Each structure stands twice: as structure tokens, then as C-alpha cells.
């Protein structure tokens, strides 16, 4: 299924949408890592770009379900699989290993906390939305009109899960797209 952010006026009663790229608060205080949210309904799919204990780049993902107003919790997974240039890509070689849990708690549409336990290490980060242009107004629909999309912010991957295990997060603000590719 494809989902998109449309540049539409949101109803005033709409629930906040946390979709986009987030990082430590205050901005620039921990540049070099971030967490992307693809927010659809009561679920946030998060991809976290960070570093392991040896300083090597590491990404984790989490499907976080809404547990209360502004709160989402899920299992953090480490995913490994074929190299980025594998051809053909073999999705059977993708493995997902639980490494901990995470909870996202938002105080408003642009600020929150990311509390996690990874390999017995517990930490809480104050996070804020990374803004580098005008933020889109997101509207989610199970059957969006992609022809009307004026903003491409979301999580993208090969159709039908044919290459499950990698993806590209697009954060689209104004005339700028910031892409993070996890592979």
C-alpha cells in the first residue's frame, strides 16, 4: 500500500501527526543521529539512525502502537540482510532480531521524548522535529489520490514487499527533500 502526505488544510480537530524526521533537543545538540516516523492512524513506524557501542553506524526499527494520547510503544529490531547492491535481492536472507523496547511520548506536535532500552542500556532522549523548511500538513488515507500529492514525505520501499528489509525515508519540507536510506 502507498501512503502520502498531501498539502491539505487539516481540520482543527485532527489528531497530531508526528510524521517526519526528529532529533535530539535542542536542535544541533547531538547532530549525527535521528529518528524518522511514518505515522499512519494509531501506528508509528520508526527508523532510528544511530551508532553502536563501537561507533559503527547502526539502524534500528520499531512498529509502535498507540497506548494513550500522544504515547506509542513497540519493540526495537535490528535488521540484517543482503548488501545494498545485491541483485537479485533475496528477502529470505533478511533477519529481524529484537534488541529492546522504545516508547515515544509527545508533549505537542513538535516535541517529545524517546525512552528506550537496548541491550540492557536504558536512556531517554528529549526529541524535537527537525525543521528545515515549511512543514507539510499530513492527511492519511487507505486509498490516497497519489495524483494529487504535492508532498512525498513518507517511508518508501519496493512494491509488494519484494525487497523487505530496506527502505528510504523522505522528509519533504517546501522545496527540499531530505532522504535517509536504510540498507
C-alpha positions as CSV (number, residue, x, y, z in Angstrom):
1,X,0.0,0.0,0.0
2,X,1.2,3.5,-0.7
3,X,0.6,6.4,1.7
4,X,1.4,10.1,1.1
5,X,1.3,13.4,2.8
6,X,-1.0,15.8,0.9
7,X,-0.7,19.6,1.3
8,X,-4.3,20.0,2.6
9,X,-5.7,22.1,5.2
10,X,-6.2,19.9,8.2
11,X,-9.4,20.0,10.2
12,X,-8.9,21.8,13.6
13,X,-10.0,18.6,15.4
14,X,-7.4,16.4,13.7
15,X,-5.1,14.4,15.9
16,X,-1.4,15.5,15.7
17,X,0.6,13.7,13.0
18,X,4.2,13.1,14.1
19,X,5.5,12.0,10.7
20,X,8.9,13.3,9.7
21,X,12.5,13.4,10.9
22,X,13.2,14.0,14.5
23,X,16.5,14.5,16.5
24,X,17.7,15.4,20.0
25,X,16.5,18.7,21.5
26,X,17.7,21.3,21.5
27,X,18.4,21.2,17.7
28,X,22.1,20.6,16.8
29,X,22.9,19.3,20.3
30,X,23.5,15.8,19.0
31,X,23.8,16.1,15.3
32,X,24.6,12.8,13.5
33,X,21.7,10.7,14.6
34,X,18.0,10.9,14.0
35,X,14.7,9.0,14.0
36,X,12.2,9.0,11.2
37,X,8.5,8.5,11.9
38,X,6.0,7.2,9.3
39,X,2.7,7.9,11.2
40,X,-0.5,6.3,10.0
41,X,-3.5,6.1,12.2
42,X,-2.6,4.6,15.6
43,X,0.7,3.3,14.4
44,X,4.1,4.9,14.1
45,X,6.8,3.0,12.2
46,X,10.2,4.4,13.3
47,X,13.6,4.0,11.8
48,X,16.4,5.1,14.1
49,X,19.8,6.0,12.8
50,X,22.4,5.9,15.5
51,X,25.8,4.3,16.4
52,X,26.6,1.1,18.2
53,X,28.9,0.9,21.2
54,X,32.0,0.7,18.9
55,X,30.9,3.9,17.0
56,X,29.8,2.0,13.9
57,X,26.7,3.2,12.1
58,X,23.6,1.3,13.2
59,X,19.9,1.5,12.4
60,X,17.0,0.0,14.3
61,X,13.3,0.0,13.5
62,X,10.2,-0.2,15.6
63,X,6.5,-0.5,14.9
64,X,5.0,1.5,17.8
65,X,1.3,1.2,18.6
66,X,-0.7,4.0,20.3
67,X,-1.1,3.2,24.1
68,X,-2.5,6.6,25.2
69,X,-3.0,10.1,23.8
70,X,0.4,11.1,22.4
71,X,2.1,7.8,23.5
72,X,3.4,4.9,21.4
73,X,5.3,1.8,22.4
74,X,7.0,-1.0,20.4
75,X,9.9,-3.5,20.1
76,X,13.1,-2.2,18.7
77,X,14.5,-4.5,16.0
78,X,18.0,-4.9,14.4
79,X,17.6,-6.0,10.8
80,X,20.3,-7.6,8.7
81,X,20.1,-8.8,5.1
82,X,21.6,-8.7,1.7
83,X,24.0,-5.9,0.7
84,X,22.6,-2.8,-0.9
85,X,23.9,-3.9,-4.3
86,X,22.6,-7.5,-4.2
87,X,21.0,-8.5,-7.4
88,X,18.7,-10.3,-7.2
89,X,17.7,-9.2,-3.7
90,X,16.8,-12.3,-1.6
91,X,14.2,-11.3,1.1
92,X,14.6,-14.7,2.7
93,X,18.0,-13.6,3.9
94,X,16.5,-10.7,5.9
95,X,16.6,-11.3,9.6
96,X,15.0,-9.3,12.4
97,X,16.3,-9.5,15.9
98,X,14.6,-7.9,18.9
99,X,17.2,-5.8,20.8
100,X,14.9,-3.8,23.2
101,X,11.9,-1.6,23.5
102,X,11.0,2.0,22.9
103,X,8.4,4.5,23.9
104,X,7.6,7.7,22.2
105,X,5.7,10.3,24.3
106,X,4.8,13.6,22.6
107,X,4.1,16.8,24.5
108,X,2.9,18.6,21.3
109,X,3.2,18.2,17.5
110,X,6.9,19.2,17.5
111,X,8.3,17.9,20.8
112,X,8.5,14.7,22.8
113,X,10.6,12.1,24.4
114,X,12.1,8.8,23.2
115,X,12.7,6.4,26.1
116,X,14.4,3.1,25.2
117,X,16.1,0.1,26.5
118,X,18.6,-1.5,24.0
119,X,20.8,-4.5,25.1
120,X,20.1,-3.6,28.8
121,X,21.1,0.1,28.3
122,X,18.3,2.5,29.3
123,X,18.1,6.1,28.2
124,X,15.6,8.8,27.5
125,X,16.2,11.5,24.8
126,X,14.2,14.7,24.5
127,X,13.4,15.0,20.8
128,X,12.2,17.7,18.5
129,X,11.0,17.7,14.9
130,X,13.8,18.6,12.5
131,X,12.6,21.6,10.5
132,X,14.5,23.0,7.5
133,X,11.5,24.3,5.5
134,X,7.8,24.7,5.7
135,X,6.3,21.6,7.3
136,X,3.6,19.8,5.4
137,X,0.1,19.1,6.7
138,X,-0.4,15.4,6.6
139,X,-3.6,13.6,5.8
140,X,-3.6,9.8,5.9
141,X,-6.0,7.7,3.8
142,X,-6.1,4.0,3.0
143,X,-6.6,4.9,-0.7
144,X,-4.9,8.2,-1.3
145,X,-5.2,10.2,-4.5
146,X,-1.4,10.0,-5.4
147,X,-2.0,12.2,-8.5
148,X,-3.0,15.0,-6.1
149,X,0.1,14.5,-3.9
150,X,2.1,17.7,-3.5
151,X,4.4,16.3,-0.8
152,X,6.3,13.0,-0.9
153,X,7.1,12.7,2.8
154,X,6.8,9.1,3.9
155,X,8.6,5.7,4.0
156,X,9.2,4.2,0.6
157,X,10.2,0.7,-0.5
158,X,9.9,-1.7,-3.4
159,X,6.3,-2.5,-4.1
160,X,4.7,-5.6,-2.5
161,X,7.5,-6.1,0.0
162,X,9.6,-7.7,-2.7
163,X,12.8,-6.4,-1.0
164,X,11.6,-6.2,2.6
165,X,14.4,-5.1,5.0
166,X,15.4,-1.8,3.5
167,X,13.7,1.5,2.6
168,X,14.0,5.2,2.0
169,X,12.5,7.8,4.3
170,X,11.7,11.1,2.6
171,X,11.3,14.2,4.7
172,X,9.8,16.8,2.4
173,X,9.6,20.4,3.5
174,X,9.0,23.1,1.0
175,X,11.3,22.6,-2.0
176,X,13.7,20.4,-0.1
177,X,13.7,16.6,0.3
178,X,16.0,15.0,2.9
179,X,16.4,11.3,2.2
180,X,17.7,8.7,4.6
181,X,18.3,5.3,3.1
182,X,18.5,2.3,5.4
183,X,20.0,-0.7,3.9
